[in-house]
Amino acid sequence: MEKNISPKKIVVKFGGSSLADHERLLKAVRAVVNEAKKGTKIAVVVSAMGKTTDVLMTTAKNTSNGKLEKKDLDDILSMGERTSIRIFAAALKTNGADATYFDPIDCNWPITTDEAFQNANPILQECELNIKERILPVLEKGIIPVVAGFIGKTKDGKITTLGRGGSDTTAFILAQALNADQVVLVTDADGIMSADPKIVPSPKRLPEINVNTLVGLADSGAKFIHSKALKYKPKNIDVKVISNAYGDLSKEGTLITGALATELDAEIAHPTPVAEITVIGNGLSANPQVITEIVQKVKENSMLLGMSMNTNSIILYVPQENNVDILINQIHDITISNKETIAMAVKKDLVFIKTSGVGLEETQGIIGRISENLRVNGINISGILTITSSILLFVDWNEKEKALTLIKNSIKKQ
């Protein structure tokens, strides 16, 4: 006896550029209808059409003399998505699909948030329960639910907005609760690109990228997916980013895999002591060949745990293994044989502690709290680096347990 195969279940999000005019909107609608005809169960998340949110924001602020409260602005901004769901659901119906929309003013609205207006945080447990009770039964009946992205509602009924990447956040939360097979993000690009097409003329589409790599691009200002949204990406559900140009949800794009650690935490990132090698000079950064030569020696003999540099110096952090003295002598040879390098210094017996978690870059004063907590407890920071939602710290190896505890205490929610 053959086992019944459940229909494919996807969540599709259309960004504002994919709904910018009636032609694009109709292409988006037909893409959903054609996919539904294959038997796929689809939940749709829509953003405001085109630049609607920007227009609403500018108009509201320019007519309020700077006195507009955040909760009132959220109510105004929600009108973009609330208009989109009505148009999109109506268009689905006129194109042969059964559809219904979900609006935050209705009692069946699924996304519950806190009261951080303009940058609200979804209350995940309540959202998941709401989605399973209110969205899933609709989907199972073959009806296409159209949900306003970017918007939430507090427990007492006030409308909120989720901040940057808000519609992606909505799609990810829906996918998790619906146990979807995939999330499809429809944008004005072919997928996640190797660079911003507005800056680099011919970037390449990446066929696949892990979310931990992608968050580094998001943190550095690249306009792909905001890091706040990425922390809601479900662990076992792939996300596909495709272009709106084709009007086909089955088109290839970029697959985003994996999941992020959503809570800030600290750990000893290397099990053995670490050495810090500092090379100082004059105009060192003006000669990339010297830097390349130094890094190549590290590559040949060890591994690079961290590196920082400025105009006149470079600092390397490497495992303090048996061959570290060989590496130190080789780097010294490079130092004395180049006019840009003058001398080197070595500090041994350090511990490498990594603090990481999505939202780290938005946690104000986190580095200050960590460094001050270590200072008042008599622990000196030998080195500190920050990159892609992480802080890399190097302190005395003999203080490793004490330092780790102090750092963990520093990053607890205040």
C-alpha positions as CSV (number, residue, x, y, z in Angstrom):
1,M,0.0,0.0,0.0
2,E,1.4,3.4,-1.0
3,K,2.0,5.9,1.7
4,N,0.1,9.2,1.2
5,I,2.3,12.1,0.5
6,S,1.3,15.4,2.1
7,P,1.0,18.4,-0.2
8,K,4.0,20.7,-0.3
9,K,3.5,23.7,2.1
10,I,5.3,27.0,1.6
11,V,5.2,30.6,2.9
12,V,5.8,33.2,0.2
13,K,6.7,36.8,1.0
14,F,6.5,39.6,-1.6
15,G,8.5,42.7,-0.9
16,G,7.4,46.2,-1.8
17,S,9.3,46.2,-5.1
18,S,7.4,43.1,-6.2
19,L,4.1,44.9,-5.7
20,A,5.2,48.3,-6.9
21,D,2.5,48.6,-9.7
22,H,-0.4,46.7,-11.1
23,E,1.7,44.7,-13.6
24,R,4.1,43.4,-10.9
25,L,1.3,42.8,-8.5
26,L,-0.6,40.8,-11.1
27,K,2.6,38.8,-11.9
28,A,2.9,38.0,-8.2
29,V,-0.7,36.9,-8.0
30,R,-0.4,34.6,-11.0
31,A,2.8,33.1,-9.6
32,V,0.8,32.1,-6.5
33,V,-2.2,30.8,-8.4
34,N,0.0,28.7,-10.8
35,E,1.9,27.2,-7.8
36,A,-1.4,26.5,-6.0
37,K,-2.7,24.6,-9.1
38,K,0.2,22.1,-8.6
39,G,-1.4,21.2,-5.2
40,T,1.0,23.3,-3.1
41,K,-0.5,24.9,0.0
42,I,0.6,28.5,0.2
43,A,0.5,31.2,2.8
44,V,1.3,34.7,1.5
45,V,2.9,37.6,3.3
46,V,2.9,41.0,1.6
47,S,4.7,44.2,2.2
48,A,3.3,47.7,1.4
49,M,3.2,48.4,-2.3
50,G,6.3,50.1,-3.7
51,K,7.4,53.1,-1.5
52,T,4.1,53.4,0.3
53,T,5.7,53.1,3.8
54,D,8.2,55.8,3.0
55,V,5.5,58.1,1.7
56,L,3.3,57.5,4.8
57,M,6.3,58.1,7.1
58,T,7.4,61.3,5.5
59,T,3.8,62.7,5.3
60,A,3.0,61.8,8.9
61,K,6.2,63.3,10.3
62,N,6.0,66.5,8.2
63,T,2.5,67.2,9.3
64,S,2.9,66.5,13.0
65,N,5.5,69.2,14.0
66,G,7.6,66.4,15.5
67,K,5.0,65.6,18.1
68,L,3.7,62.3,16.6
69,E,3.8,59.4,19.2
70,K,5.3,56.1,18.1
71,K,2.1,54.2,18.6
72,D,0.2,56.6,16.4
73,L,2.9,56.4,13.7
74,D,2.7,52.6,13.8
75,D,-1.0,52.8,13.3
76,I,-0.5,55.0,10.2
77,L,2.4,52.9,8.7
78,S,0.3,49.7,9.0
79,M,-2.0,51.1,6.3
80,G,0.5,50.2,3.6
81,E,0.4,46.5,4.3
82,R,-3.3,46.5,5.2
83,T,-4.1,47.9,1.8
84,S,-1.8,45.3,0.1
85,I,-3.6,42.3,1.7
86,R,-6.9,43.5,0.5
87,I,-5.7,44.1,-3.1
88,F,-3.7,40.8,-3.2
89,A,-6.6,38.7,-1.8
90,A,-9.1,40.2,-4.2
91,A,-6.8,39.6,-7.1
92,L,-6.3,36.0,-6.1
93,K,-10.0,35.5,-6.1
94,T,-10.5,37.1,-9.5
95,N,-7.7,34.8,-10.9
96,G,-9.4,31.6,-9.8
97,A,-8.0,31.0,-6.3
98,D,-9.8,30.9,-2.9
99,A,-8.2,33.5,-0.6
100,T,-8.8,35.4,2.6
101,Y,-6.8,38.2,4.3
102,F,-5.7,38.6,7.9
103,D,-5.8,42.2,9.3
104,P,-4.5,43.3,12.7
105,I,-7.9,44.9,13.5
106,D,-9.6,41.5,13.3
107,C,-9.9,39.0,16.2
108,N,-8.1,36.3,14.2
109,W,-4.9,38.3,13.8
110,P,-1.9,36.0,14.6
111,I,1.2,38.1,15.3
112,T,1.3,39.3,19.0
113,T,4.1,41.6,20.1
114,D,5.4,43.6,23.0
115,E,4.8,47.4,23.2
116,A,8.2,48.5,21.6
117,F,6.5,50.6,19.0
118,Q,8.5,51.1,15.8
119,N,10.6,48.1,16.6
120,A,8.3,45.6,18.3
121,N,9.3,42.0,19.2
122,P,7.0,39.1,18.5
123,I,5.9,37.0,21.5
124,L,6.8,33.7,19.8
125,Q,4.8,31.3,21.9
126,E,1.6,33.3,21.5
127,C,2.3,33.8,17.7
128,E,2.8,30.1,17.2
129,L,-0.4,29.2,19.0
130,N,-2.4,31.8,17.1
131,I,-1.1,30.7,13.8
132,K,-1.9,27.0,14.4
133,E,-5.4,27.9,15.6
134,R,-6.2,30.6,13.0
135,I,-4.0,30.2,9.9
136,L,-3.4,26.5,9.7
137,P,-7.1,25.4,9.4
138,V,-7.6,27.9,6.6
139,L,-4.5,26.6,4.7
140,E,-5.6,23.0,5.2
141,K,-8.9,23.8,3.5
142,G,-7.0,24.9,0.4
143,I,-7.7,28.6,1.0
144,I,-4.7,31.0,0.6
145,P,-4.2,33.1,3.7
146,V,-2.8,36.6,2.9
147,V,-1.1,38.1,5.9
148,A,0.1,41.6,6.4
149,G,3.9,41.6,6.9
150,F,5.8,44.0,9.2
151,I,2.8,44.4,11.5
152,G,2.0,43.2,15.0
153,K,-0.6,43.8,17.7
154,T,-0.1,44.1,21.4
155,K,-2.2,42.0,23.9
156,D,-4.4,45.0,24.5
157,G,-5.0,45.6,20.7
158,K,-2.6,48.4,19.8
159,I,-1.0,48.1,16.3
160,T,2.8,47.8,16.2
161,T,5.4,47.6,13.5
162,L,8.4,45.1,13.6
163,G,11.1,47.4,12.4
164,R,13.6,46.6,9.6
165,G,13.1,43.3,7.9
166,G,9.6,43.1,9.5
167,S,7.9,41.3,6.6
168,D,10.6,38.7,6.5
169,T,10.2,38.2,10.2
170,T,6.5,37.6,9.7
171,A,7.2,35.0,7.0
172,F,9.7,33.1,9.2
173,I,7.3,33.0,12.2
174,L,4.5,31.7,10.0
175,A,6.7,29.0,8.4
176,Q,7.8,27.8,11.8
177,A,4.3,27.5,13.2
178,L,2.9,26.0,10.0
179,N,5.8,23.5,9.7
180,A,6.3,24.7,6.1
181,D,8.6,23.0,3.7
182,Q,10.1,26.2,2.5
183,V,10.0,30.0,2.7
184,V,10.2,31.9,-0.6
185,L,11.2,35.5,-0.5
186,V,10.4,37.3,-3.7
187,T,12.6,40.4,-4.3
188,D,13.9,42.6,-7.1
189,A,17.2,40.7,-7.2
190,D,18.1,37.2,-8.6
191,G,18.9,36.1,-5.1
192,I,21.6,36.8,-2.6
193,M,24.4,38.4,-4.6
194,S,28.2,38.4,-4.1
195,A,27.9,42.3,-3.8
196,D,25.3,45.0,-4.0
197,P,24.4,45.4,-7.7
198,K,24.1,49.2,-7.2
199,I,27.8,49.3,-6.2
200,V,29.4,46.4,-8.2
201,P,28.4,46.2,-11.9
202,S,28.3,42.4,-12.3
203,P,27.9,40.5,-9.0
204,K,27.2,36.8,-9.1
205,R,24.2,35.1,-7.6
206,L,25.1,32.7,-4.7
207,P,23.4,29.4,-5.2
208,E,23.5,28.7,-1.4
209,I,24.6,30.5,1.8
210,N,24.4,29.6,5.4
211,V,22.6,32.0,7.6
212,N,25.6,32.5,9.9
213,T,27.6,33.7,6.8
214,L,24.7,35.9,5.6
215,V,24.3,37.7,9.0
216,G,27.8,39.0,8.6
217,L,26.8,40.7,5.4
218,A,23.7,42.0,7.0
219,D,25.7,43.5,9.9
220,S,28.1,45.2,7.6
221,G,25.3,47.1,5.9
222,A,24.7,45.0,2.8
223,K,21.0,45.3,1.7
224,F,20.1,41.6,1.7
225,I,18.1,40.5,4.8
226,H,18.2,42.4,8.1
227,S,19.9,40.6,10.9
228,K,16.9,41.1,13.2
229,A,14.8,39.1,10.8
230,L,17.4,36.4,10.3
231,K,17.3,35.4,14.0
232,Y,13.7,34.2,13.4
233,K,14.7,31.9,10.5
234,P,13.5,28.4,11.4
235,K,16.4,25.9,11.9
236,N,15.1,23.1,9.6
237,I,13.3,25.2,7.0
238,D,15.3,26.5,4.0
239,V,14.6,29.9,2.6
240,K,14.8,30.6,-1.1
241,V,15.4,34.1,-2.4
242,I,14.2,34.6,-6.0
243,S,13.6,37.4,-8.4
244,N,10.1,38.8,-9.1
245,A,11.0,39.2,-12.8
246,Y,10.0,35.6,-13.7
247,G,6.6,35.3,-12.0
248,D,7.5,31.7,-11.1
249,L,7.8,30.5,-7.5
250,S,9.7,27.4,-8.6
251,K,12.6,29.4,-10.2
252,E,16.1,28.9,-8.8
253,G,17.5,31.6,-6.5
254,T,19.7,31.5,-3.4
255,L,19.0,28.9,-0.7
256,I,19.6,30.2,2.9
257,T,20.3,27.3,5.2
258,G,20.8,26.7,8.9
259,A,19.8,28.8,11.9
260,L,21.4,31.4,14.2
261,A,21.9,31.4,17.9
262,T,19.3,33.9,19.1
263,E,20.5,34.4,22.6
264,L,23.7,36.2,23.6
265,D,26.3,33.9,25.1
266,A,30.0,33.6,25.7
267,E,32.3,30.6,25.4
268,I,36.0,29.7,25.4
269,A,36.5,29.5,21.7
270,H,39.9,27.7,21.6
271,P,40.7,24.9,24.1
272,T,44.4,25.7,24.5
273,P,46.4,28.9,25.3
274,V,46.8,31.5,22.6
275,A,49.8,33.7,21.7
276,E,49.5,37.3,20.6
277,I,52.1,38.4,18.0
278,T,52.4,42.2,17.4
279,V,54.5,43.6,14.5
280,I,55.0,47.3,14.5
281,G,56.4,49.5,11.8
282,N,56.1,52.6,9.8
283,G,53.4,52.7,7.0
284,L,53.0,48.9,7.3
285,S,49.5,49.0,5.6
286,A,51.1,50.7,2.6
287,N,52.9,47.4,1.7
288,P,50.3,44.6,1.4
289,Q,53.1,42.2,0.4
290,V,54.6,42.3,3.9
291,I,51.2,41.6,5.4
292,T,50.6,38.7,3.0
293,E,54.0,37.2,3.8
294,I,53.3,37.3,7.5
295,V,49.8,35.8,7.2
296,Q,51.2,33.1,4.8
297,K,53.7,32.0,7.5
298,V,50.8,31.7,10.0
299,K,48.9,29.6,7.4
300,E,51.9,27.3,6.9
301,N,52.6,26.7,10.5
302,S,49.5,27.3,12.5
303,M,46.0,28.8,12.2
304,L,44.8,32.4,12.6
305,L,42.3,32.9,15.4
306,G,42.0,36.7,15.0
307,M,43.8,39.6,13.5
308,S,43.7,43.4,13.7
309,M,45.8,46.1,12.0
310,N,46.2,49.8,11.5
311,T,48.6,52.0,9.5
312,N,51.6,51.0,11.5
313,S,51.0,47.7,13.2
314,I,49.4,44.2,12.8
315,I,48.4,41.9,15.7
316,L,47.9,38.2,15.2
317,Y,46.3,35.7,17.5
318,V,47.5,32.1,17.0
319,P,47.3,28.8,19.0
320,Q,50.2,28.4,21.4
321,E,51.3,25.0,20.1
322,N,54.6,23.3,19.9
323,N,55.6,25.0,16.7
324,V,54.6,28.5,17.8
325,D,58.3,29.4,18.5
326,I,59.2,28.5,14.9
327,L,56.4,30.7,13.7
328,I,57.5,33.6,16.0
329,N,61.1,33.3,14.6
330,Q,59.9,33.3,11.0
331,I,57.8,36.4,11.6
332,H,60.8,38.0,13.2
333,D,62.8,37.3,10.1
334,I,60.2,39.0,8.0
335,T,60.1,41.9,10.5
336,I,63.9,42.7,10.2
337,S,64.1,42.2,6.5
338,N,61.5,44.8,5.5
339,K,61.8,48.6,5.7
340,E,58.2,49.0,6.8
341,T,58.5,46.7,9.8
342,I,60.6,47.7,12.8
343,A,60.1,45.3,15.7
344,M,57.8,42.6,17.2
345,A,56.4,41.7,20.5
346,V,54.9,38.4,21.8
347,K,52.5,37.8,24.6
348,K,51.7,34.2,25.5
349,D,49.2,32.3,27.7
350,L,46.0,34.1,26.7
351,V,42.5,32.6,26.5
352,F,40.2,33.3,23.5
353,I,36.7,34.1,24.6
354,K,33.9,34.6,22.1
355,T,30.7,36.4,22.8
356,S,28.1,36.1,20.1
357,G,24.4,36.2,19.3
358,V,22.0,37.9,16.8
359,G,21.3,41.4,17.9
360,L,24.6,41.9,19.6
361,E,25.3,45.0,17.5
362,E,22.0,46.5,18.6
363,T,22.7,45.9,22.3
364,Q,23.8,49.3,23.4
365,G,26.8,49.5,25.8
366,I,27.6,45.8,25.7
367,I,31.3,46.2,25.1
368,G,31.5,48.8,27.9
369,R,29.7,46.5,30.3
370,I,32.0,43.7,29.6
371,S,35.2,45.7,29.8
372,E,34.1,47.5,33.0
373,N,33.1,44.3,34.7
374,L,36.5,42.8,33.9
375,R,38.4,45.9,35.0
376,V,36.8,46.2,38.4
377,N,37.6,42.5,39.0
378,G,41.3,43.0,38.1
379,I,41.3,41.3,34.7
380,N,43.2,43.1,31.9
381,I,42.0,42.8,28.3
382,S,44.9,42.0,26.0
383,G,42.9,42.2,22.8
384,I,39.4,42.8,21.7
385,L,37.9,42.4,18.2
386,T,34.3,42.9,17.0
387,I,32.8,41.3,13.9
388,T,29.5,40.0,12.6
389,S,27.5,39.9,15.8
390,S,30.4,38.7,17.9
391,I,33.0,40.1,20.3
392,L,36.4,38.3,20.5
393,L,38.3,38.8,23.7
394,F,41.8,37.8,24.8
395,V,42.7,37.8,28.5
396,D,45.1,35.9,30.7
397,W,44.8,32.1,30.5
398,N,44.9,31.7,34.3
399,E,41.8,34.0,34.6
400,K,39.8,32.1,32.0
401,E,37.0,30.7,34.2
402,K,36.6,33.9,36.2
403,A,36.6,36.0,33.0
404,L,34.1,33.8,31.3
405,T,31.7,34.0,34.3
406,L,32.1,37.8,34.4
407,I,31.4,38.2,30.7
408,K,28.3,35.9,30.9
409,N,27.0,38.1,33.7
410,S,27.7,41.2,31.7
411,I,25.6,40.1,28.7
412,K,22.6,39.1,30.7
413,K,19.5,41.2,29.8
414,Q,19.6,44.3,31.9
